[in-house]
Amino acid sequence: MNRADLHVRIHQVMERIAVAARRAGRRPEDVTLVAATKTVPSQLIEQAIELGLRHFGENRVQEAEAKLKNLPVALRRASTWHLIGHLQSNKARRAMELFDVIQTVDSERLAHQLNRLAAEAKRTVPIYIEVKTDPSATKSGILPHELFELARSVAQCAHLRLEGLMTVPPFFERAEDVRPYFRELRLLRDRLNQQRLVEYQVNGLSMGMSHDYEIAIEEGATLVRLGTAIWGPRPVQE
């Protein structure tokens, strides 16, 4: 993909985000586009930053490490990197060094480990709790009824800030069919706030990918994680 094509794709996605937000009575600026960079080469990411994208999501610690090593310092400083894939405890330290936001916290053990590492680094790390809205799925994440206990535990971690909830729902050919899963995450977020498990309002909802992000926005998404819509079809990576 050349720079001109990338510019067009980014513009089209931003327009669709704005239309979906207004349709739901929301402000477009309240929805953050996170560009999912799995298998995307560093050169293309550099062009995306130069074209105005600021948030990027990577699934794997080692792939992020290789890309960030090649990213010019000024472009790294201009970008915010989210871990959007499952985090194994043995990679937590490196993830803490590489990522600005960790979206896939799914256990008390991981939360406390990240808190210790953040304390060592003298920083406060924004996190999301990953919720498995489809109980039959093999994906990572906690079950909805486990959310509140984990949120209580995170609230005790002085170096973590719970920004919101994240989910990866099942794929449906008809995007409308995924709506109940997004709605469930929003209602869980609302219940979390009603129970006052943390001292501040938790607003974030990270949900929606290239085939269903407009539905996610209508249901309250504050971050959408898009890959194909921005970069086009990419090779499958196991």
Disulfide bonds with the S-S distance in Angstrom:
none
